[in-house]
Amino acid sequence: MAGTISIKNVSKKYSRNAQAHLSYGMTDLWRALFWRPGALELRKDEFLAVQDVSFDLQPGDSFALVGRNGSGKSTLLKMLCGLTKPDAGTLILDGRVQALINLGAGFNPALSGRENIYNAAALMGLNRRETNDIFDAIVDFSELEEFIGSPVQTYSSGMKARLGFSVAVHLEPDILLIDEILSVGDHAFQNRCFARMQQLKKRGVTIVLVSHAHNSVIQLCERALWLHRGVPRMLGGARETVKAYLAFLEDAEAAKVEEANQSRSAAATTAAPAADAPKRASEPAEGLFGPIHTDGGDVAGIETWFRCGEAEADRVTVHNPVTIGYRFTLKRRVEDLNVTLKLFREDGLNLTTISTLNGDLVRGIHEGTVECEVLVPDFDFNPGVYTLVIAIHEGKSYLYRDVMKEFAVVGNDRLTWGLRDFRYQYRVQGEVAYDTTAEAPA
Amino acid sequence: MRRATARRPLDAMPRQIYTAEYRIDTLPHTLRAMARGMLQSRYLGYRLAVRSIKGRYAKSAFGMFWDLIDPLILGLIFYGLMQARVIQPGDMGMPYALFVIYGLFLYATFTEALMEAVEVFGRSRGLLTQQKIPPEALLTAIFFSVGFNGLFRLAVMAGFSVVLQGIAVEQGQITLSVPGLLAFFALSPLIIFAGVSIGLFLAPFNAIYSDVGRVTRIVLTPLRYVSPVLWPIPATGAIGLLNYCNPLSSLIGDLRLLAVSGSMATPELFVGWCAALAVLFLLAWFVFHLAVPVLAERA
């Protein structure tokens, strides 16, 4: 039946060594000339990029391949569209296959959009008459009427993607293979692409999608395969598979953070390091989380803690209470003391600042030891890695400013995207259908 | 109203099976696939050639002119050397200028066809890694592309035959035979065919080791001097034997003589070489067809 895909025990190997890759190529070519199949045994420097993958898809199914970079998703997709040959197993595809691996594939930058439409359509199997039939629709969908006569080299990457996608989806495939291409282009066009794919899906087109946009995967696909280093880790419903994969990613991030914090604790024996102290391995690049002031000599014995419950924590499950505390000693009299705690996303985005300026909480302390704790009853950042920075000021001047802690937030069972996971009550037709306001912390 | 989507014929996309194993009935299956690929890839080959040609001349004011000027300058230099008696090519039965122009243009077509075929994998790397292309589309694209350039060269060669006719007649030489020229037009694609046959045979090896292409380029330079491109090659001695074993000697020499006089010097040898090249072409095409899927992931 058109649109059916059957994959049985498929494996593919590659070589890490460029020179060996060539000589193995010669061996494989020689074998091919005598119709001898390649052996699955790994030769020196070879590894299995895809290992023993099996699944079946029916017409109208939409299926996602998820996994980290280098996990074998694109290799599997290339085998599905016949660009590379498996080293073991069988792939059977019934129907017209359209692969969107690179939306600009076949585009010659020196030629106009019009010329490139004919070229791209020819690459996808259409002749001139068939291309004439869909030319207007392609240009219309791509919204490039004004630029269709201009050389493609004058197009932005988004415009090229629009043109490429537009050509590809007007060919009525039975099977559509898409490799992480919809991240290009503006949101409006991405929405149109998804709408078009939903239309194709309704028409019975089988879709296989490789994407790191997990919300797109869940919205578009019913099933998913999670590949890890070429090996299938989970095959199931898209939502469950993505959840499991995201949990794995969060665990991996949290483990990295724990490791970084451990090495930081081992390295930091004094609270205020000397000016000539070597930089810590985990210290962020200067500027990403703001300036670092650790050598002023105005404060000493800085201790900080970040607790989830009673214990010091490197990871926090969303919606749990968190206690952030610090203690330091002023080495001279300070007239206008204030302290800020800044929370950053790992890319340097400042998410929130907690300052003692609200209420002038420590302004009256001029000397001696200062100890404070901040209790956050419901820590609602979405899963990810965050950095806590402490800044001790006298007025507007820094006495001390440094990264205090890196920590990871891991998710609960709910799928969320963006920065925060609000507590909310969802009412459908007037009835409360989903309520997170009274949920106990995980 | 125009249709918004294109539906390809059902037979254009049969069930596709990808496996590590090759089919048991490999030879008939492969031959059928080759023939089908050649028939179905004509338009794609044409578009690839158009894409290549337009891309090549997109930023050039003179376009094709540059491809013609190179052999013309070389021809002019050798004509000057002959006039100054630095080289004495002997009696050719036709004006030396015409001999050199035909020789250089035919040789240029041969080398272009050969190198286009040898470097086909490298040139198509981007496409091969992202699109499934029938191997025959790449092959037809070479024929279209080289054929397009060859048409201009044919026009220049015919033009020289006409222009030099008056001078040649005064000197008792020939420059033009109309039936011969027509036969020359009909048979001149054989020079492309010869280049593609040899180049296609080397292409898979060049895809893996680029040294193959470098060596080929190196060999092509002296080959011009031991082929009857710039001067006639003696029929005796070691050079005569080399000349006999060189398919270009027969192809260039006989095609040129056909255009000018309407007959060939060694028609049997010409036919023999054409038959040998046809066998080589079929073999090279066969290797190429099987090699493309293997090499696409290494291109």
Interface residues (C-beta under 8 A of the other chain):
Chain A: H21 L22 G25 M26 D28 L29 A32 L33 W35 R36 P37 G38 L40 K78 M79 C81 G82 L83 T84 K85 P86 D87 A88 G89 T90 L91 I92 L93 D94 G95 R96 V97 A99 I101 N102 A105 G106 N108 A110 L111 E115 Y118 N119 A121 A122 L123 M124 G125 L126 N127 R128 E130 T131 D133 I134 D136 A137 P151 H170 L171 E172 D174
Chain B: R2 R3 A4 T5 A6 R7 R8 A12 M13 R15 Q16 I17 Y18 T19 A20 E21 Y22 R23 T26 Y43 L44 Y46 R47 L48 V50 R51 K54 G55 A58 K59 G126 L127 L128 T129 Q130 Q131 K132 I133 P204 F205 A207 I208 Y209 V287 L290 A291 P293 V294 L295 A296 E297 R298
